Amino acid sequence: MLLHLMLLRPPIVHSSHSSVQRYFSNVSRLKVLFFGTDHFSLPSLKIIHTNLINNGRVERLEVVTSFKAAKNPVKQYSRIEGIPMHDWPSFSRTTAGSFDLGVVVSFGHLIPESLINSFSRGMLNVHASLLPKLRGAAPIVHAIANGDQRTGISIMRIKPKQFDVGEILHQFSVDIGPDMLMPELHDQLANIGAECLNTCIDNLEIYSQNQTIQNDAEATYAPKIDQKFAEIVWKNSTAVRVYNLYRSLYGLRPLLTTFGGDVVKIFKLSYNSEQPLPTKMVHNQPGQVEYSKRTKQLLVRCGDGRLLAIHQLSVGGKKMLTGQDFYNGFLSKVNPSERNFK
């Protein structure tokens, strides 16, 4: 996977441990309060913690997270490593006044203006897009669903009352492969985001002096994902569009359609734009489903006439089926004219 460093920011300087200590003796070390809850947050917390352990720029580290969140990896890591924690939103806001810098990574809550202003060095955020593109809660999902070939990381300032509008300190560009699934891009961006964040913390003065204002006219948005986002409208959707939607939601939720009035969840499918049609479809309408006994594939026609192969699905919330299972239990029992997803 090709990574492109956007040469709009100061270069990263790699130093030995002794030279790092000499460098930090000439600048103030930072007390950092970290805000995060999920797996995207974790690499950033780990790298800040390593910075602290190695006597780097970070002098003190504590964490604000949700104690109620199930399987909260930030909470688990902090407990194991002995990092002091505070529960959101009940922690005392006066606590923040003893820290220099706030860091927010995939936290999901709007930070009050009074809290932002309590940090003398402000608050930084790791956002998984090349802002101002894809502002919002789900930039990774929307980037893949849109068919984008590139996304990246932005280290930005937290501003009050709005998400993802602050000045940009650092950006790093990442290519999105045509078959890349959401979990792979998520993990790649989480790790790159952590490295970019650590670079900005180590060189906060330089990056702050060179920060840039976002151009609101170029902004696009990536709102929170809901069930409707996963619903396929076959007549309006090309095969590539459905495939991109599948890639974007992989590991989050299945695609949704219906068959004979029952909800169908599609868990695994594939698409090959260069493959010739493996079977002759009877009615050639979007959503039409056929089973190829020769290739043992369940095939569905999209709005552009191209085919997708469905490998795992369920009907009516029941057990997982293969394409052959679906043919034997459902498709073979209805008239060919009624073999459609809707």
Secondary structure as UniProt FT lines:
FT   STRAND          3..5
FT   TURN            7..8
FT   HELIX           17..24
FT   TURN            25..26
FT   STRAND          30..36
FT   TURN            39..41
FT   HELIX           42..53
FT   TURN            54..55
FT   STRAND          58..65
FT   TURN            70..71
FT   HELIX           73..81
FT   STRAND          85..87
FT   TURN            88..90
FT   HELIX           93..98
FT   STRAND          101..105
FT   HELIX           113..116
FT   TURN            117..118
FT   TURN            120..121
FT   STRAND          123..127
FT   TURN            131..134
FT   HELIX           139..145
FT   TURN            146..147
FT   STRAND          150..157
FT   TURN            160..161
FT   STRAND          168..175
FT   TURN            178..179
FT   HELIX           182..202
FT   HELIX           204..209
FT   HELIX           216..218
FT   HELIX           227..230
FT   HELIX           234..236
FT   HELIX           239..249
FT   TURN            250..252
FT   STRAND          255..259
FT   TURN            260..261
FT   STRAND          262..270
FT   TURN            273..274
FT   TURN            286..287
FT   STRAND          288..292
FT   TURN            293..296
FT   STRAND          297..301
FT   TURN            303..304
FT   STRAND          307..315
FT   TURN            316..317
FT   STRAND          321..322
FT   HELIX           323..329
FT   HELIX           331..333
FT   HELIX           336..338
//
